[in-house]
Amino acid sequence: MADYMNNIGCCKVDAIVTLDSKGQIVLPKDIREKAGLKPSDKLAIVCCQDSGKAEVCCLIMVKAEKLEEPVKKALEPILKEIFK
């Protein structure tokens, strides 16, 4: 996986965060600013697993609003076919 990440060219470690006793994290201010995150913004968490393993190896956070159009494009043809 490390080779894959090196080939992307856009990914790097910008911060290390700690999970608190409630399972919460704080995103550092500079990361929130770079991502354009504001209070009450929704984030979708995408989990990645190595095939055949139960343990999650990667968590990706995506602004929920950025997922709306791709999900709509993917599901719209399927739903139209189902509800003909």
MDTraj code that builds the backbone (N, CA, C; nanometers):
import mdtraj as md
import numpy as np

residues = "MET ALA ASP TYR MET ASN ASN ILE GLY CYS CYS LYS VAL ASP ALA ILE VAL THR LEU ASP SER LYS GLY GLN ILE VAL LEU PRO LYS ASP ILE ARG GLU LYS ALA GLY LEU LYS PRO SER ASP LYS LEU ALA ILE VAL CYS CYS GLN ASP SER GLY LYS ALA GLU VAL CYS CYS LEU ILE MET VAL LYS ALA GLU LYS LEU GLU GLU PRO VAL LYS LYS ALA LEU GLU PRO ILE LEU LYS GLU ILE PHE LYS".split()
xyz = np.array([
    [0.0821, -0.1188, 0.0000],
    [0.0000, 0.0000, 0.0000],
    [0.0864, 0.1251, 0.0000],
    [0.2007, 0.1213, 0.0643],
    [0.2883, 0.2377, 0.0682],
    [0.3305, 0.2794, -0.0718],
    [0.3620, 0.1828, -0.1601],
    [0.3998, 0.2166, -0.2968],
    [0.2848, 0.2856, -0.3685],
    [0.1637, 0.2381, -0.3481],
    [0.0455, 0.2989, -0.4095],
    [0.0328, 0.4444, -0.3659],
    [0.0458, 0.4700, -0.2365],
    [0.0320, 0.6054, -0.1840],
    [0.1415, 0.6958, -0.2396],
    [0.2628, 0.6441, -0.2564],
    [0.3711, 0.7253, -0.3106],
    [0.3445, 0.7633, -0.4552],
    [0.2748, 0.6780, -0.5306],
    [0.2472, 0.7048, -0.6712],
    [0.1354, 0.8061, -0.6920],
    [0.0520, 0.8267, -0.5934],
    [-0.0584, 0.9207, -0.6086],
    [-0.0054, 1.0627, -0.6225],
    [0.0923, 1.0981, -0.5430],
    [0.1510, 1.2296, -0.5521],
    [0.0773, 1.3376, -0.4753],
    [-0.0423, 1.3086, -0.4285],
    [-0.1191, 1.4123, -0.3586],
    [-0.1372, 1.3804, -0.2111],
    [-0.0995, 1.2649, -0.1689],
    [-0.1247, 1.2230, -0.0307],
    [0.0017, 1.2326, 0.0525],
    [-0.0163, 1.2864, 0.1722],
    [0.0953, 1.2934, 0.2666],
    [0.0374, 1.3016, 0.4070],
    [0.1177, 1.2759, 0.5052],
    [0.0740, 1.2872, 0.6438],
    [0.0843, 1.4341, 0.6827],
    [-0.0295, 1.4970, 0.7072],
    [-0.0322, 1.6375, 0.7478],
    [-0.0458, 1.6529, 0.8985],
    [-0.0998, 1.5510, 0.9647],
    [-0.1207, 1.5600, 1.1089],
    [-0.1364, 1.4209, 1.1665],
    [-0.1044, 1.4085, 1.2920],
    [-0.1313, 1.2882, 1.3697],
    [-0.2310, 1.3303, 1.4769],
    [-0.3422, 1.2585, 1.4864],
    [-0.4450, 1.2910, 1.5851],
    [-0.4611, 1.1735, 1.6807],
    [-0.5180, 1.2012, 1.7957],
    [-0.5376, 1.0988, 1.8988],
    [-0.6855, 1.0805, 1.9245],
    [-0.7270, 0.9565, 1.9352],
    [-0.8642, 0.9223, 1.9710],
    [-0.8794, 0.9403, 2.1216],
    [-0.9815, 1.0143, 2.1661],
    [-0.9996, 1.0310, 2.3108],
    [-1.0817, 0.9155, 2.3680],
    [-1.1099, 0.9209, 2.4957],
    [-1.1800, 0.8105, 2.5625],
    [-1.3218, 0.7902, 2.5098],
    [-1.3781, 0.8907, 2.4440],
    [-1.5111, 0.8794, 2.3846],
    [-1.5043, 0.8360, 2.2391],
    [-1.3847, 0.8132, 2.1872],
    [-1.3685, 0.7731, 2.0479],
    [-1.3722, 0.8907, 1.9514],
    [-1.3512, 1.0102, 2.0025],
    [-1.3565, 1.1304, 1.9196],
    [-1.2163, 1.1790, 1.8862],
    [-1.2073, 1.2502, 1.7737],
    [-1.0801, 1.3133, 1.7360],
    [-1.1057, 1.4610, 1.7099],
    [-1.0003, 1.5388, 1.7189],
    [-1.0065, 1.6798, 1.6827],
    [-0.9197, 1.6965, 1.5591],
    [-0.9792, 1.7528, 1.4541],
    [-0.9009, 1.7827, 1.3345],
    [-0.8293, 1.9157, 1.3587],
    [-0.6987, 1.9190, 1.3402],
    [-0.6252, 2.0436, 1.3635],
    [-0.6781, 2.1578, 1.2759],
    [-0.6697, 2.2788, 1.3276],
    [-0.7229, 2.3962, 1.2603],
    [-0.6677, 2.4110, 1.1186],
    [-0.5378, 2.3920, 1.1009],
    [-0.4802, 2.4104, 0.9671],
    [-0.5368, 2.3092, 0.8673],
    [-0.5671, 2.1885, 0.9132],
    [-0.6270, 2.0868, 0.8258],
    [-0.7705, 2.1284, 0.7907],
    [-0.8463, 2.1734, 0.8916],
    [-0.9836, 2.2196, 0.8657],
    [-0.9845, 2.3347, 0.7661],
    [-0.8894, 2.4260, 0.7812],
    [-0.8829, 2.5401, 0.6893],
    [-0.8462, 2.4952, 0.5480],
    [-0.7462, 2.4075, 0.5340],
    [-0.7069, 2.3570, 0.4020],
    [-0.8222, 2.2857, 0.3331],
    [-0.9029, 2.2124, 0.4112],
    [-1.0142, 2.1358, 0.3559],
    [-1.1411, 2.2199, 0.3419],
    [-1.1372, 2.3435, 0.3910],
    [-1.2556, 2.4283, 0.3842],
    [-1.3689, 2.3782, 0.4714],
    [-1.3355, 2.3146, 0.5837],
    [-1.4374, 2.2595, 0.6737],
    [-1.4858, 2.3657, 0.7708],
    [-1.6169, 2.3675, 0.7907],
    [-1.6776, 2.4615, 0.8828],
    [-1.7614, 2.3827, 0.9838],
    [-1.7936, 2.4452, 1.0989],
    [-1.8795, 2.3764, 1.1945],
    [-2.0085, 2.3310, 1.1269],
    [-2.0526, 2.2151, 1.1608],
    [-2.1736, 2.1475, 1.1111],
    [-2.1570, 2.0850, 0.9726],
    [-2.0393, 2.0974, 0.9090],
    [-2.0154, 2.0235, 0.7844],
    [-2.0231, 1.8744, 0.8141],
    [-2.0741, 1.7986, 0.7200],
    [-2.0848, 1.6540, 0.7336],
    [-1.9695, 1.5883, 0.6585],
    [-1.9103, 1.4877, 0.7203],
    [-1.8039, 1.4103, 0.6581],
    [-1.8476, 1.2654, 0.6457],
    [-1.8235, 1.2060, 0.5307],
    [-1.8483, 1.0631, 0.5115],
    [-1.7169, 0.9911, 0.5394],
    [-1.7243, 0.8824, 0.6127],
    [-1.6061, 0.8018, 0.6431],
    [-1.6096, 0.6786, 0.5542],
    [-1.5055, 0.6611, 0.4751],
    [-1.4932, 0.5453, 0.3869],
    [-1.3873, 0.4542, 0.4473],
    [-1.4223, 0.3289, 0.4708],
    [-1.3297, 0.2317, 0.5286],
    [-1.2723, 0.1428, 0.4185],
    [-1.1440, 0.1213, 0.4227],
    [-1.0776, 0.0321, 0.3278],
    [-1.0189, -0.0857, 0.4047],
    [-1.0344, -0.2037, 0.3467],
    [-0.9828, -0.3257, 0.4084],
    [-0.8979, -0.4001, 0.3072],
    [-0.7929, -0.4666, 0.3576],
    [-0.7180, -0.5575, 0.2719],
    [-0.8101, -0.6733, 0.2396],
    [-0.8079, -0.7187, 0.1162],
    [-0.8971, -0.8285, 0.0796],
    [-0.8687, -0.9504, 0.1671],
    [-0.9748, -1.0122, 0.2141],
    [-0.9621, -1.1318, 0.2959],
    [-0.9346, -1.1055, 0.4428],
    [-0.9201, -0.9785, 0.4822],
    [-0.8936, -0.9471, 0.6225],
    [-1.0104, -0.8660, 0.6781],
    [-1.0415, -0.8875, 0.8040],
    [-1.1529, -0.8178, 0.8669],
    [-1.1133, -0.6778, 0.9150],
    [-0.9868, -0.6571, 0.9427],
    [-0.9415, -0.5309, 0.9998],
    [-0.9359, -0.4197, 0.8947],
    [-0.9858, -0.3032, 0.9310],
    [-0.9803, -0.1860, 0.8436],
    [-0.8375, -0.1325, 0.8459],
    [-0.7823, -0.1057, 0.7280],
    [-0.6446, -0.0572, 0.7212],
    [-0.6371, 0.0920, 0.6907],
    [-0.7484, 0.1517, 0.6477],
    [-0.7439, 0.2913, 0.6074],
    [-0.8822, 0.3535, 0.6243],
    [-0.8863, 0.4741, 0.6778],
    [-1.0088, 0.5521, 0.6881],
    [-0.9903, 0.6777, 0.6042],
    [-1.0885, 0.7068, 0.5212],
    [-1.0822, 0.8248, 0.4362],
    [-1.2024, 0.9116, 0.4692],
    [-1.1796, 1.0401, 0.4928],
    [-1.2893, 1.1321, 0.5189],
    [-1.3131, 1.2159, 0.3942],
    [-1.4388, 1.2246, 0.3543],
    [-1.4787, 1.2992, 0.2355],
    [-1.5941, 1.3896, 0.2744],
    [-1.5916, 1.5147, 0.2290],
    [-1.7065, 1.6011, 0.2539],
    [-1.8291, 1.5339, 0.1941],
    [-1.9325, 1.5188, 0.2739],
    [-2.0533, 1.4497, 0.2295],
    [-2.1124, 1.5161, 0.1053],
    [-2.1050, 1.6469, 0.0978],
    [-2.1616, 1.7178, -0.0180],
    [-2.0902, 1.6810, -0.1478],
    [-1.9651, 1.6386, -0.1388],
    [-1.8886, 1.5993, -0.2573],
    [-1.9301, 1.4619, -0.3083],
    [-1.9989, 1.3841, -0.2262],
    [-2.0419, 1.2500, -0.2654],
    [-2.1770, 1.2488, -0.3350],
    [-2.2543, 1.3530, -0.3174],
    [-2.3918, 1.3532, -0.3682],
    [-2.3980, 1.3275, -0.5185],
    [-2.3253, 1.4006, -0.5974],
    [-2.3331, 1.3881, -0.7431],
    [-2.2808, 1.2529, -0.7932],
    [-2.1624, 1.2058, -0.7468],
    [-2.1170, 1.0746, -0.7936],
    [-2.2118, 0.9599, -0.7564],
    [-2.2705, 0.9662, -0.6365],
    [-2.3641, 0.8614, -0.5945],
    [-2.4893, 0.8677, -0.6812],
    [-2.5373, 0.9877, -0.7060],
    [-2.6565, 1.0043, -0.7905],
    [-2.6296, 0.9485, -0.9306],
    [-2.5143, 0.9808, -0.9880],
    [-2.4804, 0.9319, -1.1222],
    [-2.4706, 0.7794, -1.1259],
    [-2.4188, 0.7211, -1.0186],
    [-2.4029, 0.5757, -1.0140],
    [-2.5364, 0.5046, -0.9947],
    [-2.6219, 0.5585, -0.9090],
    [-2.7461, 0.4899, -0.8745],
    [-2.8639, 0.5226, -0.9659],
    [-2.8647, 0.6395, -1.0253],
    [-2.9791, 0.6808, -1.1063],
    [-3.0145, 0.5817, -1.2175],
    [-2.9167, 0.5346, -1.2982],
    [-2.9528, 0.4380, -1.4027],
    [-3.0060, 0.3059, -1.3458],
    [-2.9500, 0.2641, -1.2344],
    [-2.9944, 0.1391, -1.1714],
    [-3.1374, 0.1530, -1.1230],
    [-3.1659, 0.2644, -1.0556],
    [-3.3008, 0.2852, -1.0022],
    [-3.4032, 0.3027, -1.1128],
    [-3.3659, 0.3708, -1.2209],
    [-3.4580, 0.3846, -1.3337],
    [-3.4932, 0.2484, -1.3910],
    [-3.3941, 0.1603, -1.3996],
    [-3.4176, 0.0251, -1.4527],
    [-3.5090, -0.0553, -1.3589],
    [-3.4868, -0.0421, -1.2308],
    [-3.5663, -0.1165, -1.1323],
    [-3.7115, -0.0713, -1.1343],
    [-3.7339, 0.0592, -1.1445],
    [-3.8691, 0.1137, -1.1325],
    [-3.9362, 0.1436, -1.2662],
    [-3.8966, 0.0729, -1.3712],
    [-3.9598, 0.0886, -1.5029],
    [-4.1043, 0.0486, -1.4973],
])
top = md.Topology()
chain = top.add_chain()
for i, resn in enumerate(residues, 1):
    res = top.add_residue(resn, chain, resSeq=i)
    for name in ("N", "CA", "C"):
        top.add_atom(name, md.element.get_by_symbol(name[0]), res)
traj = md.Trajectory(xyz[None], top)
